[in-house]
Amino acid sequence: MPLMLLLLPLSIYWVDSAMAADKVARNVSIEGTDVSRYTPTEAAAVVDAHADELEQTPLTVSINGHEFTLDPNDVNVTFERQRAVERALSENKDGLTGWVRAFRTEVDVPIVGSIDRDMLAKKITGWEHTAIENPAFEGAVTISGQTASGEYPRPGVAVDRDDAYERISKAITTGSTELVELNVVDSNPTLTA
């Protein structure tokens, strides 16, 4: 009889594990959507739907009270879709321990995203010309025919690029629809060779 009490739970574990070997374990979600017992294809569809929605959700950015709309595709937003599916499929798959843990612990897998820092910098530069009275100027060299002329850098005010990248990246990759206010700082560009 004691042997039967031990074998019954183990046999349930073996049967349940065998039936779900190629599926997501129970109590696993991706960005809040339950994907328990989903096949890889079904889980990928959930990831794609969520990422596609984020890619099409515009963001409103404010600089000195001026508002600008940013299309996530203008800063080349990308999501690690396959990685999210692979992680969901691997959660709670570490044998009997993982199987038991899946009954009491929920796992929510994030879809990691990123934006192109250089593309964002170009957008910010354009916004600065509208929103800042005395924007800092990095300097420039222009060529007309065979004559080169230079404009020296000028101090002024600029958007804090690192802070802007963090705020905008987070808002886009989480689907935030709140206004993102960007900080401006004094800037004193230097002449480089």
N, C-alpha and C positions, 0 to 999 in steps of 0.2 A: 504493500500500500504506500509507504513513504516514497518508493521509487516512482510510482505512478504520479504522485504529487509533484515530483521534480520533472518528470518527463512531459507532463501536460503543458506547463508554461513554455518549456523548451520547444516542444513541437509546434505550439502556436507561433513562437518566434520564427522558427524555420520556415513554416508555411507562409507567414506574413512577409518575411524578408524575401523569399523566393518570388512571390507574386509582385513585389514592388521593387525588385532589383534594378530595373531600368526606369524607375519613376522617382519623382521627388518624394522624400519621406513626409510623414505626417507632421503637422504643425510648422510648416515652412511657408513663408510668404515672400513675395518680391514687391518691394515698395508698397506694402500694406495689402496686396492682393493675395489671398490664399491660393497656393499652387500645390497643396498636398495631393499626392498621387497623380500629378500631371506627368505626361510624357515629356521628353525634351522638346518636342515640336510644340506642344501646348504651352509649356513654360516660355519658350521663345516668342510665341504669339503675345503673351502677356507683357513680356519685356518690350517687344516692338511697339505695341499699342501705347505703353507708357512713355517710351522714348519719343515716339512720333508726336505725341501730344505735347511733350515738353519742347520739342523742336519748333512747334507751331504756336507757342504761347509767347506773345510779345511782352516785352518788359518796358516799363516806364522809368526813365532815369531823370534825376533832377540835379542841375548844377546852378547854384546861385538863384534859385527860383525859376529857372528856365527848364521846361520839361521836354524830353526827347523820347521817342519810341525806338526801341531796339529790337529788331528781328533776330532771334537766336542764330539763324543761318548766316547773318551778316558777320558773325564772329566765329563761324565754322564750328558750331557746337557738335561734339561727338560723344557717343555713349559706348561704354564697354559692354555691349549687349551679350556677346557670347560668354564673357567672364561671369556675368550675373547668372546666366542659365547654368553654367558649370558649377558655380558655387552653390546654387539652390539644389542641384542634383547631388552634391557631395555632403550636404548638411545631414547630420544624424545617421550617417552610414558607416559608423565605426564599430560595427558588431553589436553584440547584445547591449553594451553600455549605451550606444547611440539610440538603439531601438527603445530602450526604457526611457531615456531622456526625452525622446520625441513625444511621449505621453504627457509630460509635465512642463516642458520648456518650449516656448515659441521662438522661432528664428525669423527675423525679417532681413532679407538680403537687399542691400542697396544697389541701385544701378549707378555706377560711377560715371561721371561725365566731365568733360573739360571744354574749354574754349580756346581759341587762338589768341594769344597775348598780343601779337603784332597787329592783327586785324582790329582788335579792340582799341589799341593805341591810336590807330588811324581814325577810328570813329570819335574817340575822345578829343583828338586834335581838332576835328571839325566842329564839335560841340563847343570847345573852348572859344573859338572865334565868335560864336554867337552869344555865349553866356558870360564871358569874362571881358571886362572893359580893357584891362591891361594885361593880356596874356603874355607869358614868358615866350621868348622866341629863341629857338635852338640855333639860329643862323642858317645861312644857305649860300650855295654857289650856283649862279645861273650862267649859262653859256648862250650868247647871241652871236651867231656866225662863228667867228674865230676868236671872239673876245669873251673872257671869263670875268665875271664880277662877283664880289662877295658881299653878303650882308652879315654883320657881326651879331652875335647873340645879344639879347636884351633881357634884363631881369624883369620879372613881373609875377603874375599869379598863374598857377597851373593846377590841374586836377592831380591829386595824389594817386599816381598810376598803380602802385602796388595795392593800396587799399581798394581802389576801384576794381581792379582785377578780382580780388577776393570777393567783394560784395556782389559784383555782377555774375561771376562764375557760380557762386552759391545760389543766387536767385534763379538763374536760368536752369541749373541742374536739379533744383528742388521744385521748380514749378511755382515759385512765389509770384503772386500778382501784386504785391505791395510795391509802392513807390520806393525806388532805390536812390537815396540822396548821396551824392558824391562829395567828398571833402576837397576843398581847395587849399593850397599851401603856397607860401612864398617860394619862388624858384629863381635861381641865379645861374642860368646855363653858362658853361665855360667853353672857351674856344678849344677845339681839339685839332690835332694835325690830320 
